[in-house]
């Protein structure tokens, strides 16, 4: 790969890594929200429950009625645990309650999590979270061909300014592994 193809690859990789970092930051913001609302932060309840047929349904029951578009966020390995429960159930049941599943490495896999670790989020990203892009959604790239010139290298830095966080109470539920 040379020339323009290589530059396109670099741009695509920078864009992917920045978008991934924003996703990780949103999961972190949800996990670190308080369990009860305060003057400065909306509530994100936390429940402690093992992977079971009713885990997602229990989490949904903690959501506000205004949380109209919930999704499930989990590690792919946790998804396999839920599928094993579904297969072992002996009859057709959707352990995900028909909700879309999004994967994130920001959450522990159930099997490797210790007691009290967060392994699952159920919530409404559309109505319960906000990402503000003050400079637009374009990624800014800066090229530095001087600082590493002795090594025949060019430094490319990608940036995207974003402020994000949870904006509505009871639009997310964090599920933790029991002891």
C-alpha positions in Angstrom: 0.0 0.0 0.0 1.5 3.3 -1.1 0.7 6.9 -1.7 -3.0 8.0 -1.5 -4.2 4.5 -0.5 -2.0 4.5 2.5 -3.1 8.0 3.5 -6.8 6.9 3.2 -6.0 4.0 5.5 -4.4 6.3 8.0 -7.4 8.7 8.0 -9.8 5.8 8.3 -7.9 4.3 11.2 -7.6 7.7 13.0 -11.4 8.2 12.5 -12.1 4.7 13.9 -9.9 5.2 16.9 -11.5 8.6 17.8 -15.1 7.2 17.3 -14.1 4.2 19.5 -12.7 6.5 22.2 -16.0 8.5 22.2 -18.0 5.3 22.6 -15.8 4.1 25.5 -16.1 7.5 27.2 -19.9 7.3 26.9 -20.0 3.9 28.6 -17.7 5.2 31.3 -20.0 8.2 31.8 -23.0 5.9 32.2 -21.2 3.6 34.7 -19.9 6.5 36.8 -23.3 8.2 37.1 -24.9 8.3 40.5 -27.6 5.8 41.5 -29.8 8.6 42.6 -30.4 12.0 41.0 -28.7 15.1 42.3 -28.8 18.7 41.3 -26.0 18.1 38.8 -26.4 14.5 37.6 -29.3 12.3 36.6 -29.8 8.9 38.2 -28.6 5.6 36.7 -29.8 2.8 38.9 -27.6 -0.2 39.5 -28.8 -3.7 40.1 -26.9 -6.8 41.0 -27.9 -9.9 39.0 -26.3 -12.9 37.4 -26.8 -13.8 33.8 -30.2 -15.4 33.6 -33.3 -15.6 31.4 -34.9 -12.6 33.3 -31.8 -10.4 33.6 -32.6 -8.0 30.7 -36.3 -7.9 31.7 -35.3 -7.0 35.3 -33.1 -4.2 34.0 -35.9 -2.9 31.7 -38.2 -2.7 34.6 -35.9 -0.1 36.2 -36.1 2.3 33.2 -38.2 5.4 33.1 -41.3 5.3 30.9 -39.6 8.0 28.8 -36.8 5.6 27.9 -38.5 4.6 24.7 -35.6 3.2 22.6 -33.6 1.0 24.9 -30.5 -1.0 23.7 -28.3 -3.5 25.5 -24.6 -2.8 25.8 -22.3 -5.7 26.7 -19.0 -7.4 26.0 -19.2 -10.1 23.3 -18.2 -12.8 25.7 -21.2 -11.8 27.9 -23.4 -12.2 24.9 -22.3 -15.8 24.7 -23.3 -16.4 28.3 -26.8 -15.0 27.6 -27.1 -17.2 24.5 -26.1 -20.3 26.5 -28.9 -19.5 29.0 -31.3 -19.1 26.0 -30.3 -22.4 24.5 -30.5 -24.3 27.8 -34.0 -22.9 28.5 -35.7 -25.7 26.5 -38.1 -23.5 24.7 -38.0 -20.4 22.5 -37.3 -17.4 24.6 -35.5 -14.2 23.6 -33.3 -13.4 26.6 -32.6 -10.0 24.9 -36.3 -9.1 24.9 -36.1 -8.0 21.3 -33.7 -5.1 22.0 -30.7 -4.4 19.8 -27.3 -5.5 21.3 -24.3 -3.2 21.1 -20.9 -4.6 21.9 -18.3 -2.7 23.9 -14.9 -3.7 25.4 -15.4 -1.0 28.0 -17.6 -3.5 29.9 -16.2 -6.6 31.7 -17.0 -10.0 30.3 -19.3 -11.8 32.8 -16.9 -14.7 33.2 -13.9 -12.5 34.0 -15.7 -10.0 36.1 -15.4 -10.1 39.8 -18.3 -9.5 42.3 -19.5 -5.9 41.9 -18.1 -5.4 38.5 -20.4 -3.8 35.8 -21.0 -6.2 32.9 -24.2 -4.9 31.3 -26.0 -1.7 30.5 -29.6 -1.4 29.4 -30.6 2.1 28.3 -31.8 4.6 25.9 -28.9 6.3 24.1 -31.2 8.3 22.0 -33.1 10.1 24.8 -30.9 9.5 27.8 -27.5 10.6 26.6 -26.1 13.5 24.7 -23.0 14.2 22.7 -22.2 17.8 21.9 -19.8 18.5 19.1 -19.0 22.2 19.4 -16.8 22.3 16.3 -19.0 20.0 14.2 -18.6 16.2 13.7 -15.6 16.5 11.5 -12.3 15.2 12.7 -9.4 17.7 12.6 -6.1 16.3 11.4 -2.8 18.0 12.0 0.4 17.1 10.2 3.8 17.6 11.7 6.6 16.9 9.3 9.3 18.7 11.3 9.6 17.2 14.8 10.4 13.7 13.6 12.2 14.8 10.3 15.5 13.2 11.4 13.8 9.8 11.4 12.0 10.4 8.1 8.6 10.3 9.9 5.5 12.4 9.8 3.3 12.8 12.8 -0.5 12.9 12.1 -2.7 13.8 15.0 -6.5 13.5 14.8 -8.8 15.5 17.1 -12.5 15.8 17.7 -13.9 17.9 20.4 -16.9 16.4 22.1 -18.7 16.8 25.4 -20.9 13.9 26.4 -22.9 12.5 29.3 -26.1 11.2 30.7 -28.9 13.8 30.5 -32.0 12.1 31.7 -32.7 10.1 34.9 -33.6 6.4 34.8 -32.8 6.1 31.1 -30.0 3.6 31.9 -29.5 0.7 34.2 -26.1 -0.8 35.1 -26.1 -4.5 35.9 -23.3 -5.7 38.2 -22.1 -9.3 38.9 -23.3 -10.7 42.2 -20.9 -12.3 44.8 
